[in-house]
Amino acid sequence: MSQPGWYPDPYGSGRLRWWNGQNWTENLNPQPANPPRLPVQPAQPHAAPYAETSQPMAAPQAYGLDWGHPQSSPLDLNVRGFHLHADEHLVGYGNTSLPWAHVEWIAYWAAVPASGQGLPHEIQWIFQVGRHPFNGGPRVEVVVDEEDPWSRLVELCRRLAEPRLVAEMTSRVRAGESIDVAQGLTVHPGGVRGNRVSLSWSAISGANIENGRVWIQQSTGSAAVLYVPQQNPNAVIIPALLASLKR
């Protein structure tokens, strides 16, 4: 680790910590000021603190998942001295691997160095999947410096893990259960609850991923009243989950 960058936290927080080339700093998972947007498709029908804000989102775009992709070629390459492999059955990095069918939480995002810790264009692409508990369960973590392998991992995850996770969570809520999504957002049969904000299903218009956060929007007005950091476990599937439950 001679190169400065984001690496899995050696202190066991389950997050990424900034290595300045000589020492570990106190900086964990900073929010990108303006991260690259994920490529999105029209939606198919079918941790962190939460904050309230009265400011409208800046030109939010609808978030959707295209789960109809054909099979892609396996991903095989060396990343920072370890072998990365991903195919239709599993994802593995170094000595750790996890079948897609066993994945219980996912997270992927782009991180940029905080002020004074690197150039703004030094983006690192982070991909994580694992099993509960989030802090302590088995996981696969990959940090790459190029977007292409990260995008291929995300595409496989969207197709092979996310539909199952959304279906399982939808079934649990419709059966009357309250579930925690993304470390603090409660989704229950009556709506969602986070921090001091509670919204019924009729008060929710949907959710978007924008500027490293997942925003939950009200049906009335343009303000987004809840946000979840994109790197929280299962935060990226909140838009699809809410769309599924509102049908």
N, C-alpha and C positions, 0 to 999 in steps of 0.2 A: 504493500500500500504506500509506495513512495509518491504516487500522484494524488494531489488533493481531489476530493470527491465525496459523494454520498455512498455510504456503505452500511450494511446491516449493523445495528447498534450492538457492540460487544457487551454492553451493560444489561442486555436482556429486556429492553423496553418493547421489542417487537417492531420498532420503527427504524428509520435510517438516521444516522448521525454523521455530521460533516467532519471529515478528516482533512486537516490543513496541510498535510504533507509531513508533519512531525508529531502532532498531538491531536487527540479527540477534542472537539469543541463542545459547547453546550447547545449548539443548534441542532434541533430535530425537525426534519420534514418541513422546511419553510414553504409557504404558499407562493407559487409562481405569480409574479406580477401580471404576466400576460402569456400564459402557456399556450403552446400549439393546440388547436382544437382537434378532437378525435373526428375522423371521418364518420359521418352519420348518414343513415338512410331513413326514409319515411317509416314511421312506426308500423309494425305488423299488428293488426287487431288481435286480439286474443285477450376523543377520541377527542374525547375531543369535544369541545364545547359547541353548542348551537347558539346562534345569535339571532336577534330580531333586528330588522332594518325597515325603515320607512322609505328607503330609496328604491326607485324602480330599477330593474335590470337594464343594462345597456344593450338594446337590440338583441334579446335572447332569441335563439333559434330552437325549433322543436328538436327534441332528442328522440331517436328511435334506434332499434336494433334490427339488422337484417340477418335473420338466422337461416336463410335459404342458400348460403354459399355452398358450392360443390367442395368436395374434398381437396385439400391443398397438399403440396408435397411436404414431407417431413422437414423439420428444421434441425440442422446439424452444424454446429460451429463451436469454436473455442471463444469464450468470453472471459477475459481477465485470468487466463490460465486454467479455466475449468471448462469441461464439455457441457454444452447446452443442447438438449435434444427435446423435440416436441413433435408428436404425431397425433393420429386419430384416437389414440388410446391413453397416452400419458404425457406428462411434462416432467423433465428431469434436468437438474443442474448440479454438476459435481457429483457428490455421493448421495444426493437426495432426489427422489422422484415421487410422483403422486399421480395415480390414475385420475382422469377427468371425472369419472363416476364417483370418486371419493371426495372431491373438492367440496368444502362447505362454506368457504368464504373466498372472495377475490378482491383485488385492488390493483389498479394501474393508473399511472399518471406521469406527467413530465415535471421535473424539478429543475430550477435554475439556482445558481449560487446566490446566497443572500448578499446584501451590499457589503463590499469590501472583501468578499471571499472568492471572487472570480469574475470573469467576464460574463455579461448578460447572455451571450450566445452559447455559453457552455452548458447546454441542456443535457440532462441525464434522464434516460427513459427507464422507468421502474415498473416492474411487473411482479406481483405476488399472488400466490394461491395457497390455501392451507386448510387445515381442519381445526375445529374447536378443541380446546380454548385458543383464542387468538394469541394470547401471550403464553406460549408453552407447548402448543400443539404442533404436529408436523407441518412444515411449510416448504415451499420452493420460492426463493427470492432471486430475482435477476435484475441487475443494474447494467444497462448498456449505454454506449455513447452514440449510437446510431438509431434512427427511427425505424428502419426497415425490419430488423429482427423483432423489435418490440411490437410493431404493427401486426406481424405474423402471429406472435403469441396472443395478442388481443383478439385477432380474428378467430383463432382456434378456441379461445376461451368463450367468446360470444356464441359460438356455434355448439360447443360440446359441454359447457358447464352452465352458462347463464339461463337458458330456457328451463332446465331442470330446477335450478334454484328458485326462479320466479314461480314456477308451477308449485313447488313444495311450499313456499311461503304463502302463496295465494290460498292453497288448500287449508293450511293451518289457520289462517285468519278467518276464512269463511266457515270454519268449524267452530269458531268462537274463541280462538286463542289470541292473546296479545303477545307479539313478538318484538324483540329488540333488533333493529336493523342499523348497521353502521355505528355501533357503540353509542347509543343514547336516544335514537329516534324510535319511539314506540309506535308500531302499526297495529291497530286493533279493529274489531268489527265496526266500530263507530267512526273511525277516521285515523288521524295521526296525532302524536303528542311529542313535543320536544322542548326542553327547557321550560319556559313559562307559557308556551303557546300550544293551544289545542285547536285542531281544525276537524270539522266533520267532513264526510266525503262530499257533501254538496257544496262545501266551501272551498274545495280544492279543484283547480283547473288542470293541474299537471305538474311536471317537474322538468328541469333542464340542467344540463351540465355546461357551466360557463365560468371561465377564469379560475379553474381549479376547484370549483365548488359545485355541489348539486343543490339547486334552488327549488324550493317548493312554492308554488304560486297559488294565490287565491283566485276564486272564480270572479270576485268583484274587485275592480281596481287593478292597477298594474304592478303593485308592490309584491315582492317576494318576502314572505314573513319568516321563513325558516331556511337555513342553509346547512349543508353537511360538507366537511372537507372531502374532496374526491378520494384521498388516500385512505379514508376509513374503510374497514372491511365491509364489502357488499354495498358501499355507497353508490357505485356506478350502476347498480341494477334498480335503484329506487324509481327512476322514471318508468321503467317497464313494469315494476311491481304495482305502482299506483295506477297505471293505465289498466292493468289486468283486474285489479280490485274494483275499479270504478265501472267496469262493464256490467 
